[in-house]
Amino acid sequence: MLFNSYAFIFLFLPLTLFVFFRISRSSHRLAALWLAAASLFFYGWWNPKFALLLLASIAGNYAAGYVIGHARARQVAIANRRRILTLAIATNLLLLAYFKYANFFISTVTEVIGGHAPMINVVLPLGISFFTFTQIAFLVDVHRGCAREYNLIHYLLFVTYFPHLIAGPVLHHKQMMPQFGFSRTYRPNVGNIALGLSVFAIGLFKKVILADQFALYANPVFDAVGGGAQPQLFEAWCGALAYTLQLYFDFSGYSDMAIGLSRMFNVVLPINFNSPYKAESIIDFWRRWHITLSTFLRDYLYIPLGGNRRGPVRRYGNMMTTMLLGGLWHGANWTFVLWGGLHGVYLIINHAWIGLSTYLRLPDVPGARLLSRLLTFLAVVMAWVPFRANSIATAERMLSAMVGKNGISLPERLEPLIGPLLGGSVSFGGLAPLAALPQRDLAIWLVTGLSVVWLLPNAQQWIGESARTCTIAGSARLLTWRPHVGWGVVVGMLLGVSLLGLTRESQFLYFQF
């Protein structure tokens, strides 16, 4: 079941919300259990057997956490607790490795040593990376003494909670489990429902109207290049920019919908996006993009590896290791490793430049912030190419074209205007899939998308101080949400346009991760 489906919007959501608050009148425990059961139904809609896998994972991790916590309370030797923790984490990672990386490992080994080995017929469970990381963080924090709540129903709901289960955000137990114990969570709040519906409408608009539209331009280009086509500069950059905007509106749209849905249940989810394409450096980008994943990688991988405590060489090594593994987390393909490696190199260059500029006391240059923002955006766009490509070869063809290796191709309609002036130095037409698309419409959509991500406030800024989730400064006063008729009309229009545009169900891009 998808957030952007009529079944979810008109059946699952209102029924789940109504029954939750109805049961809450008599029992908070039963209401929490109902929400967990509804979340399992939501997850099992795609494939019921994976709901059983999720339950088994929850039972195993809860038991391991309970044992580790009580061993710590009894002051059992730390070495014994570490053995239990290591076994539990290893079990989680082996489960993830089997479903997500088994065929990747087999194909890689066979390519290196030669020969042939049959692939495993395995289907990747939705959201396995998200609920695996969520539970590993819980186990580590129990071992550290940072998690002390062992309520089984709350833990079950924490892991299965449907707004985040399939595509994030990556939740932390200290953010979520206490909220399931608050009395106010189980009382209907009209303000929260209105606010949640508003944020949901914004997210749905991003997905249905914006992301799915950009997919119509990005997919033909990458599919053609994946089939061996050699794009020219204009076509390659249009395809890369279209995917850059598709990915942003798709994933941030999902995150907005998740935050809005959860708010209807009086539960606050963490912010996952803070206008990442406005970043002025790669460091700034990773503070804005997929914030919950960045936080997890920092707290449970980068810092345990040593962080920045052991000199610059070790620091940069830890940084590169973290980004490579973060890339591999996204998918079983060397393209994701390349994407992570590119960002690792970006971060190393960024940190080195900060150190050098501080040492040399370089003065501020007028326009430097704008230039930094532009360079950061271009670097991010280049890195998204291997992220989207189906192979290293496809990524290589796209990147080569983006630096002008294959020449320049401009829209065919410009030939009568500027063709004679250029004297045959450029071609007109080019890659058939792109040339077949309405190029004027593509230009309009690209300008519109870039204007939205660069100039307008994000969803959290729109809701401003009305939401306790919002810690982002700089909200535009005229665009700040308030519970009045004007914003009701705006939200109604966004929701109406999105529902009318919902002609087909399309999966969210992060479902594959």
TATAHU-V399891 format. One record per run of one state. SS is the DSSP state (h for helix, s for strand, l for the rest). FROM is the first residue (numbers start at 1). TO is the last residue. If there is no record, write none. Layout:
# TATAHU-V399891
SS/FROM/TO  SS/FROM/TO
This chain:
# TATAHU-V399891
l/1/5  h/6/24  l/25/27  h/28/44  l/45/47  h/48/73  l/74/77  h/78/113  l/114/127  h/128/144  l/145/151  h/152/160  l/161/161  h/162/165  l/166/172  h/173/181  l/182/182  h/183/186  l/187/189  h/190/226  l/227/232  h/233/264  l/265/275  h/276/278  l/279/281  h/282/288  l/289/290  h/291/302  l/303/310  h/311/330  l/331/333  h/334/360  l/361/367  h/368/388  l/389/391  h/392/402  l/403/408  s/409/410  l/411/411  h/412/422  l/423/426  s/427/428  l/429/431  h/432/435  l/436/438  h/439/455  l/456/458  h/459/466  l/467/476  h/477/479  l/480/484  h/485/501  l/502/508  h/509/512  l/513/513
